[in-house]
Amino acid sequence: QVQLVESGGGLVQSGGSLRLSCVFSGRTFSSYAMGWFRQAPGKEREFVAAINWSGGSSYYGDSVKGRFTISRDNAKNVVYLQMNSLKTEDTAVYYCASRRYTGSETSSEYYHWGQGTQVTVSS
């Protein structure tokens, strides 16, 4: 059974940076694409970034392009989300998710989800 555990969230000032991590266990990590999504109070879950199984392809939601970077370390079974130039509107619970091989912007196409980590950006 796949398990995903996020960490790295916290409180940061606007313009600051955070790096989120998501540890994958239970299956062969290199067979899975990974995605990051976020959900703010009262809003729908939003696609943030995704990376394919090898790390050779990644893509981003429009609101984070140029500020966030997704990466993975298949030797450590970890996917990262480096978040720079944070804005107050980035405040949300961030979730990592997994699906086989290729990434997707559609949350329903992911099989497994972590419990989420809170990111709060203050002005």
Contacts in CASP RR format, 6 or more apart in sequence:
PFRMAT RR
TARGET T0000
AUTHOR 0000-0000-0000
METHOD contacts of the structure
MODEL  1
QVQLVESGGGLVQSGGSLRLSCVFSGRTFSSYAMGWFRQAPGKEREFVAA
INWSGGSSYYGDSVKGRFTISRDNAKNVVYLQMNSLKTEDTAVYYCASRR
YTGSETSSEYYHWGQGTQVTVSS
1 26 0 8 1.000
2 24 0 8 1.000
2 25 0 8 1.000
2 26 0 8 1.000
2 27 0 8 1.000
2 32 0 8 1.000
2 98 0 8 1.000
2 111 0 8 1.000
2 112 0 8 1.000
3 24 0 8 1.000
3 25 0 8 1.000
3 26 0 8 1.000
3 112 0 8 1.000
3 114 0 8 1.000
4 22 0 8 1.000
4 23 0 8 1.000
4 24 0 8 1.000
4 96 0 8 1.000
4 97 0 8 1.000
4 98 0 8 1.000
4 112 0 8 1.000
4 113 0 8 1.000
4 114 0 8 1.000
5 22 0 8 1.000
5 23 0 8 1.000
5 25 0 8 1.000
5 114 0 8 1.000
5 115 0 8 1.000
6 20 0 8 1.000
6 21 0 8 1.000
6 22 0 8 1.000
6 94 0 8 1.000
6 95 0 8 1.000
6 96 0 8 1.000
6 114 0 8 1.000
6 115 0 8 1.000
6 116 0 8 1.000
6 117 0 8 1.000
7 20 0 8 1.000
7 21 0 8 1.000
7 22 0 8 1.000
7 23 0 8 1.000
7 117 0 8 1.000
8 18 0 8 1.000
8 19 0 8 1.000
8 20 0 8 1.000
8 21 0 8 1.000
8 117 0 8 1.000
9 18 0 8 1.000
9 20 0 8 1.000
9 94 0 8 1.000
9 117 0 8 1.000
9 118 0 8 1.000
9 119 0 8 1.000
10 18 0 8 1.000
10 117 0 8 1.000
10 118 0 8 1.000
10 119 0 8 1.000
10 120 0 8 1.000
11 120 0 8 1.000
11 121 0 8 1.000
11 122 0 8 1.000
12 18 0 8 1.000
12 86 0 8 1.000
12 119 0 8 1.000
12 120 0 8 1.000
12 121 0 8 1.000
12 122 0 8 1.000
13 86 0 8 1.000
13 121 0 8 1.000
13 122 0 8 1.000
13 123 0 8 1.000
14 86 0 8 1.000
14 87 0 8 1.000
14 88 0 8 1.000
14 121 0 8 1.000
14 122 0 8 1.000
14 123 0 8 1.000
15 84 0 8 1.000
15 85 0 8 1.000
15 86 0 8 1.000
15 87 0 8 1.000
15 121 0 8 1.000
16 84 0 8 1.000
16 85 0 8 1.000
16 86 0 8 1.000
16 121 0 8 1.000
17 82 0 8 1.000
17 83 0 8 1.000
17 84 0 8 1.000
17 85 0 8 1.000
17 86 0 8 1.000
18 83 0 8 1.000
18 86 0 8 1.000
18 119 0 8 1.000
19 80 0 8 1.000
19 81 0 8 1.000
19 82 0 8 1.000
19 83 0 8 1.000
20 36 0 8 1.000
20 80 0 8 1.000
20 81 0 8 1.000
20 83 0 8 1.000
20 94 0 8 1.000
20 96 0 8 1.000
20 117 0 8 1.000
20 119 0 8 1.000
21 78 0 8 1.000
21 79 0 8 1.000
21 80 0 8 1.000
22 34 0 8 1.000
22 36 0 8 1.000
22 78 0 8 1.000
22 79 0 8 1.000
22 80 0 8 1.000
22 81 0 8 1.000
22 96 0 8 1.000
22 114 0 8 1.000
23 77 0 8 1.000
23 78 0 8 1.000
24 32 0 8 1.000
24 34 0 8 1.000
24 77 0 8 1.000
24 78 0 8 1.000
24 79 0 8 1.000
24 98 0 8 1.000
25 77 0 8 1.000
29 74 0 8 1.000
29 77 0 8 1.000
30 53 0 8 1.000
30 54 0 8 1.000
30 74 0 8 1.000
31 53 0 8 1.000
31 100 0 8 1.000
31 101 0 8 1.000
32 53 0 8 1.000
32 98 0 8 1.000
32 99 0 8 1.000
32 100 0 8 1.000
32 101 0 8 1.000
33 50 0 8 1.000
33 51 0 8 1.000
33 52 0 8 1.000
33 53 0 8 1.000
33 98 0 8 1.000
33 99 0 8 1.000
33 100 0 8 1.000
33 101 0 8 1.000
33 102 0 8 1.000
33 103 0 8 1.000
33 104 0 8 1.000
34 50 0 8 1.000
34 51 0 8 1.000
34 70 0 8 1.000
34 72 0 8 1.000
34 79 0 8 1.000
34 96 0 8 1.000
34 97 0 8 1.000
34 98 0 8 1.000
34 103 0 8 1.000
35 48 0 8 1.000
35 49 0 8 1.000
35 50 0 8 1.000
35 51 0 8 1.000
35 70 0 8 1.000
35 79 0 8 1.000
35 96 0 8 1.000
35 97 0 8 1.000
35 98 0 8 1.000
35 103 0 8 1.000
35 110 0 8 1.000
36 48 0 8 1.000
36 49 0 8 1.000
36 50 0 8 1.000
36 70 0 8 1.000
36 79 0 8 1.000
36 81 0 8 1.000
36 94 0 8 1.000
36 95 0 8 1.000
36 96 0 8 1.000
36 97 0 8 1.000
37 45 0 8 1.000
37 46 0 8 1.000
37 47 0 8 1.000
37 48 0 8 1.000
37 94 0 8 1.000
37 95 0 8 1.000
37 96 0 8 1.000
37 97 0 8 1.000
37 107 0 8 1.000
38 45 0 8 1.000
38 46 0 8 1.000
38 48 0 8 1.000
38 90 0 8 1.000
38 92 0 8 1.000
38 93 0 8 1.000
38 94 0 8 1.000
38 95 0 8 1.000
38 119 0 8 1.000
39 45 0 8 1.000
39 46 0 8 1.000
39 92 0 8 1.000
39 93 0 8 1.000
39 95 0 8 1.000
40 46 0 8 1.000
40 89 0 8 1.000
40 91 0 8 1.000
40 92 0 8 1.000
40 93 0 8 1.000
43 92 0 8 1.000
45 95 0 8 1.000
45 107 0 8 1.000
46 61 0 8 1.000
46 63 0 8 1.000
46 92 0 8 1.000
47 61 0 8 1.000
47 105 0 8 1.000
47 106 0 8 1.000
47 107 0 8 1.000
48 60 0 8 1.000
48 61 0 8 1.000
48 64 0 8 1.000
48 68 0 8 1.000
48 81 0 8 1.000
48 94 0 8 1.000
49 58 0 8 1.000
49 59 0 8 1.000
49 60 0 8 1.000
49 61 0 8 1.000
49 64 0 8 1.000
49 68 0 8 1.000
49 69 0 8 1.000
49 70 0 8 1.000
49 81 0 8 1.000
50 58 0 8 1.000
50 59 0 8 1.000
50 70 0 8 1.000
50 103 0 8 1.000
50 104 0 8 1.000
50 105 0 8 1.000
51 57 0 8 1.000
51 58 0 8 1.000
51 70 0 8 1.000
51 71 0 8 1.000
51 72 0 8 1.000
51 79 0 8 1.000
51 103 0 8 1.000
52 58 0 8 1.000
52 101 0 8 1.000
52 102 0 8 1.000
52 103 0 8 1.000
53 100 0 8 1.000
53 101 0 8 1.000
53 102 0 8 1.000
54 74 0 8 1.000
55 71 0 8 1.000
55 72 0 8 1.000
55 74 0 8 1.000
57 102 0 8 1.000
57 103 0 8 1.000
58 70 0 8 1.000
58 71 0 8 1.000
59 103 0 8 1.000
59 105 0 8 1.000
60 66 0 8 1.000
60 68 0 8 1.000
60 70 0 8 1.000
61 105 0 8 1.000
63 89 0 8 1.000
64 83 0 8 1.000
64 90 0 8 1.000
67 83 0 8 1.000
67 84 0 8 1.000
67 85 0 8 1.000
67 86 0 8 1.000
68 81 0 8 1.000
68 82 0 8 1.000
68 83 0 8 1.000
68 84 0 8 1.000
69 80 0 8 1.000
69 81 0 8 1.000
69 82 0 8 1.000
69 84 0 8 1.000
70 79 0 8 1.000
70 80 0 8 1.000
70 81 0 8 1.000
70 82 0 8 1.000
71 79 0 8 1.000
71 80 0 8 1.000
71 82 0 8 1.000
72 78 0 8 1.000
72 79 0 8 1.000
72 80 0 8 1.000
73 79 0 8 1.000
73 80 0 8 1.000
79 96 0 8 1.000
81 94 0 8 1.000
81 96 0 8 1.000
83 90 0 8 1.000
83 119 0 8 1.000
86 119 0 8 1.000
86 121 0 8 1.000
87 121 0 8 1.000
88 121 0 8 1.000
88 122 0 8 1.000
88 123 0 8 1.000
89 121 0 8 1.000
90 119 0 8 1.000
90 121 0 8 1.000
91 119 0 8 1.000
91 120 0 8 1.000
91 121 0 8 1.000
92 118 0 8 1.000
92 119 0 8 1.000
93 116 0 8 1.000
93 117 0 8 1.000
93 118 0 8 1.000
93 119 0 8 1.000
94 116 0 8 1.000
94 117 0 8 1.000
94 118 0 8 1.000
94 119 0 8 1.000
95 113 0 8 1.000
95 114 0 8 1.000
95 115 0 8 1.000
95 116 0 8 1.000
96 113 0 8 1.000
96 114 0 8 1.000
96 116 0 8 1.000
97 107 0 8 1.000
97 110 0 8 1.000
97 111 0 8 1.000
97 112 0 8 1.000
97 113 0 8 1.000
97 114 0 8 1.000
98 110 0 8 1.000
98 111 0 8 1.000
98 112 0 8 1.000
99 109 0 8 1.000
99 110 0 8 1.000
99 111 0 8 1.000
99 112 0 8 1.000
100 111 0 8 1.000
103 109 0 8 1.000
104 110 0 8 1.000
END
